[in-house]
Amino acid sequence: MTGPRSIRTAVVHAGRGDLRALGVHAPPIDRSTTYPLDDLDQATADLETLAHGGEPGASPVYGRLHNPTVARFERAVADLEGAPESVAFGSGMAALTAVLLASGATTGHVAAIRPVYGGTDHLLASELLGSRVTWTTPDKVEVDVEPETALVLVETPSNPLLDLVDLEALVAAAGDAPVLVDNTFATPILQQPLRHGAAWSVHSATKFLGGHGDVVAGVVACDAERAAALRRVRVATGALLTPDAAALLHRSLPTLALRVEAAQAGATELATRLARHPAVTWVRHPSRPDGDPDGLLGRQQAGPGAVLAFEVAGGHRAAAAVMGATQLITPAVSLGATDTLIQHPAGLTHRVVEEQALAETGVTPGTLRLSVGIEDPEDLWADLDAALRAAHHGG
Ligand SMILES: *Cc1c(COP(=O)(O)O)cnc(C)c1O
């Protein structure tokens, strides 16, 4: 391919470069768990290379070492992230765990910026994997980074309140410590963290990349050396993405830009209307006047994204009532699907976060998070407005 291409074109063609030579139009699904080996010495060399995280030789040898269908999805994600490589896993948490293992963070120190996804918070706060963790803020990273810091972890936009963090400033403050960005909310359509100096861009591919609520998966974009370390961990621990899941994910990529653009436009409209609603006390979305204090939209993140949070007057009871009253909008955790989902962070996604830490990040009992889908925003508003009225008047 020559010349720069629009992201809309890139999503359609990413990871499909070998198809014409194969004589096929759609990526084939290779479900082999093992492969015929005609030459033992060649197979021994291939196995040796793959077990150490290297590239496949003549044969993948065994399904835990390499899979061509998964590799095609990985090529696609790497291209969209502007990264040399990417490595896919069976879930976002498996992907994060692999980065912690591959980076030495499990025997060293991690500096993490709250708020992050509840599962990530729990994995670090529980010290289940052995990492020593300092919870920090962007302005304190410089002092909280130690010589043993294996990585600095950040989410931007953050889950669930959509705070934006200046990645170039963070990378500078982190010094020698590499920065891991959870890019799940932004997607490579809106933000490519490696271009701003991050070492890893991690996705819960369960969300926007899959986009249809039918695949659990994770993927990490990074340089070649870090990718080899991640593949080595994946071979050793077996946290694989299946070929069928990879094929579904790859099938979703051509519409990623269209989905994100449509959902983001809907989210922006709903954020505006929610901010005027008498039953709503505040709205968090990067499109709001106070949503981007450092001016990162356009510079780091191409648009505000499709997730927003708001607080319902009346606390937990009112929030539960709104969640229970929507008809079109599904009360459910997760995000990034074609349909709109509403959930209660304090009761669900961030339930496992220490109470004090959650309160400090600004999540209140009345906070709801909305992942806006690609439905007509007018229909979403009618549903949301009716649910807010019912909750408001129901007391
Ligand atoms: C969902 C999510 C994860 C975890 O991913 P799984 O695919 O559920 O394992 C990590 N980070 C963020 C921001 C998420 O939204």
The ligand as a Gaussian input file, in Angstrom:
#p B3LYP/6-31G(d) Opt

LIG

0 1
 C      -14.216000      -4.110000      30.020000
 C      -12.942000      -3.402000      30.280000
 C      -11.780000      -4.098000      30.622000
 C      -11.773000      -5.585000      30.836000
 O      -11.960000      -6.274000      29.628000
 P      -12.655000      -7.736000      29.538000
 O      -12.705000      -7.981000      28.064000
 O      -13.987000      -7.641000      30.201000
 O      -11.751000      -8.687000      30.247000
 C      -10.612000      -3.372000      30.785000
 N      -10.583000      -2.031000      30.636000
 C      -11.686000      -1.332000      30.312000
 C      -11.598000       0.160000      30.155000
 C      -12.908000      -1.979000      30.121000
 O      -13.999000      -1.267000      29.821000

